Amino acid sequence: MTTQELVAQIKKKKSFLCIGLDVDLQKISTHLLQQEDPIFEFNKAIIDATHHLAVAYKPNIAFYEAYGIKGWQALEKTINYLNKKYPEIFTIADAKRGDIGNTSTRYAKAFFSDLNFDSITVAPYMGEDSVVPFLEFENKHTILLALTSNRGAFDFQTKKVDGEEVYKKVLKTAQTWKNHHNLMYVVGATKAEHFVEIRKIIPNNFILVPGVGAQGGSIAEVCEYGLNENVGLLINSARGIIYASTEENFAEAAAEKAKELQQEMEGILAKM
Amino acid sequence: MTTQELVAQIKKKKSFLCIGLDVDLQKISTHLLQQEDPIFEFNKAIIDATHHLAVAYKPNIAFYEAYGIKGWQALEKTINYLNKKYPEIFTIADAKRGDIGNTSTRYAKAFFSDLNFDSITVAPYMGEDSVVPFLEFENKHTILLALTSNRGAFDFQTKKVDGEEVYKKVLKTAQTWKNHHNLMYVVGATKAEHFVEIRKIIPNNFILVPGVGAQGGSIAEVCEYGLNENVGLLINSARGIIYASTEENFAEAAAEKAKELQQEMEGILAKM
């Protein structure tokens, strides 16, 4: 998917909501557990109920790997369902991968070519040759971890290197890499005060923002400092939407919660 | 596996060789492609031919994910074969994972509990709460990326934070985390001159050393500065061993190459 197509979808749906498909069999409605593939059935119901309110879905791969082969089958079925039934949706493999060059090429092939995700999250610690193999895929997007939403972000990401924080070094350095136009970045909603500085470094790139809802970040604050002329934000909510109810009505409850967030976003976009 | 058991195996085999099982279907002997699971058959043949020369095997998970469900099946069969037939062998899931706390717990469950690997490689960028969930598993080992063997290591890892390189900050900080006795570290063989400083910070931990052979690192140099009283090194070779021949005699050729490295190691251990 091109960035222009993503922007067009955002404007059409008046939403920049991403829904995190982080499925935990211990949290989903027990009636699903009788199905052959409860994870896929859960995702399918959530997607069908919310596809008009969200522009992106983000399965975190850890939740699928934790169920072994069955988890991978559920992941394959979920991405295939999204690509077939809702091809306008932007898909994110939240995998946080990264390895030396020829190995990163393997991960890129797995998620971009075989599973056909539009994007993948990648960790920057191993530097340029660990990220560039992902950037070589045209109309695929590499979402580099910059400043994450968790407490551990302060252990290394905010330490100063050459007078500026490590995450700023990551942002500036990555902007010099080949095919850097295929980069997006992860910045946590819990770090809203940092968006002003971040937008000075990457005025044009999309930013994927986890950490609203359960983790405590605010959509209004993130938007105040993070929006750009193309909107430029994808705000993710997982637990707050997909576990809004753990009863049989979970999909409708998820849609209600997604609608609340979409309407907040619509209000913000109307003022742009 | 306990660290003591690993050390005992090293002393018994007079080897600290780790063999990287990074299987590429385009590089293996074509006669294997007629088998139902060529990746597993390749691994099985390599393991059977080299198990007395190596103390550890390290499948890089990217090579398995690149083949989707079939890749995961081959990975499961490989680790089950190792655990059943050669339980004394130390197993490493080279996955370079890491995510916020509750998500890292999922990865830890997948690789430690379900697949039953002895260890996993983890990226440090997201800090303490992304690593500690792995450290909670007793007699399982978390191998944290410190200074990697690739060129991109110089992009961020060797930049100075508070007057010392990022990778040293990672080493020192990680030594303060809960259950840090379950930590090992990755340091590339191509960075042998850094082992002196590294051993001052982590005198006792095991170091997994990729980058000998194809990447150009030297075993003798790494040992000169990296050995400790428990040996404390696992030196990995992948391509140099497993693709020593791409003909039907690949397993014997791999054993010959592994034997060369084991004998070099035996010579070094004899001088300790």
Interface residues (C-beta under 8 A of the other chain):
Chain A: D22 N60 A62 F63 E65 A66 G68 I69 W72 Q73 E76 D94 K96 R97 G98 D99 I100 G101 T103 S104 R106 Y107 K109 A110 D114 L115 A123 P124 Y125 M126 G127 E128 D129 S130 V131 L145 T148 S149 N150 R151 G152 A153 F154 D155 F156 Q157 K159 K160 V161 D162 V166 K169 V170 T173
Chain B: D22 N60 A62 F63 E65 A66 G68 I69 W72 Q73 E76 D94 K96 R97 G98 D99 I100 G101 T103 S104 R106 Y107 K109 A110 D114 L115 A123 P124 Y125 M126 G127 E128 D129 S130 V131 L145 T148 S149 N150 R151 G152 A153 F154 D155 F156 Q157 K159 K160 V161 D162 V166 K169 V170 T173
